[in-house]
Amino acid sequence: MNWSKNEIGVEKPIIAMCHIPALPGDPDYDAEKGLDFLLEHTLKDLKNLQEGGVDAVMFSNESSLPYLTKVEPITYVTMANIIGELKHFIQIPYGVNVLWDPIASIDLAIATSALFIREIISGVYASDFGLWNTNSGETARHRIRVGGRKVRMLYNIVPEAASYLSHRDIVSIAKSTNFNCKPDALCVSGLTAGTETSSETLSQVKQAVGETMVFANTGVNIGNVEKQLSISDGVVIGTHFKEDGYIWNAVDKNRVTAFMKLVNTIR
């Protein structure tokens, strides 16, 4: 089901990452700059993304490396505070992503009235962050318990820096996840943030799940977006919008504007 037309306002949406710098409790948190810096940086990126014309944004703790699979409360509490402070500046639909904890992501979505979450919600993986297990049934039930029935669930089925423990091909994973979990969308990624999503893999997943939305989740740029959008139902993009195309830099509005100008001619 393609729900983006009604809820985001466009088919094949461009969802831009709004990365919040390292948070309290994170190894790279700068306590001297404090929360004011986090708010100022995130607000500037948000404005540049909106003025550049993206369709939606997703707030994420991208700088919380190395990630936890069960995050500490300080992480999502601080994210909720920041998003709350930004609410009257947000002019487009938005989602949240608390890396890598789907329960925390759902709670944050409820607290901030976010439209969607993107997470690793199903599967078991060997990863840089240890053995990575999930509980999709518990996550689905938690969403209902906390009043999140309307929160869209974007399932990342190719986790960054991880591989499925069992020897299953991506088509089988896509089909079974789609049947068992009823995701609102499937996200297909490269190895790490900023790494191009394989168009072949993207195509295989899309063919396997029919009407379920499929997003290219990493590595989309102005050079490959036409091809990626010809296959997928939308893209999630972060790195390409940064100054010099470097993931930890601030958002460059000129890069966003040029990208969206091309996308609008494609769509």
HELIX and SHEET records of a PDB file:
HELIX    1   1 SER A    4  GLU A    7  1                                   4    
HELIX    2   2 GLY A   34  GLY A   52  1                                  19    
HELIX    3   3 PRO A   73  LEU A   86  1                                  14    
HELIX    4   4 LYS A   87  PHE A   89  5                                   3    
HELIX    5   5 PRO A  102  THR A  112  1                                  11    
HELIX    6   6 SER A  136  ARG A  145  1                                  10    
HELIX    7   7 ILE A  170  CYS A  181  1                                  12    
HELIX    8   8 SER A  199  VAL A  209  1                                  11    
HELIX    9   9 VAL A  225  ILE A  231  1                                   7    
HELIX   10  10 THR A  239  PHE A  241  5                                   3    
HELIX   11  11 GLU A  243  GLY A  245  5                                   3    
HELIX   12  12 LYS A  253  ILE A  266  1                                  14    
SHEET    1   A 8 MET A 213  ALA A 216  0                                        
SHEET    2   A 8 ALA A 185  VAL A 188  1                                        
SHEET    3   A 8 ARG A 152  ASN A 156  1                                        
SHEET    4   A 8 PHE A 116  GLU A 119  1                                        
SHEET    5   A 8 TYR A  94  ASN A  97  1                                        
SHEET    6   A 8 ALA A  56  SER A  60  1                                        
SHEET    7   A 8 ILE A  14  HIS A  19  1                                        
SHEET    8   A 8 VAL A 235  ILE A 237  1                                        
SHEET    1   B 3 GLY A 130  ASN A 133  0                                        
SHEET    2   B 3 VAL A 124  SER A 127 -1                                        
SHEET    3   B 3 ALA A 162  TYR A 164 -1                                        
END                                                                             
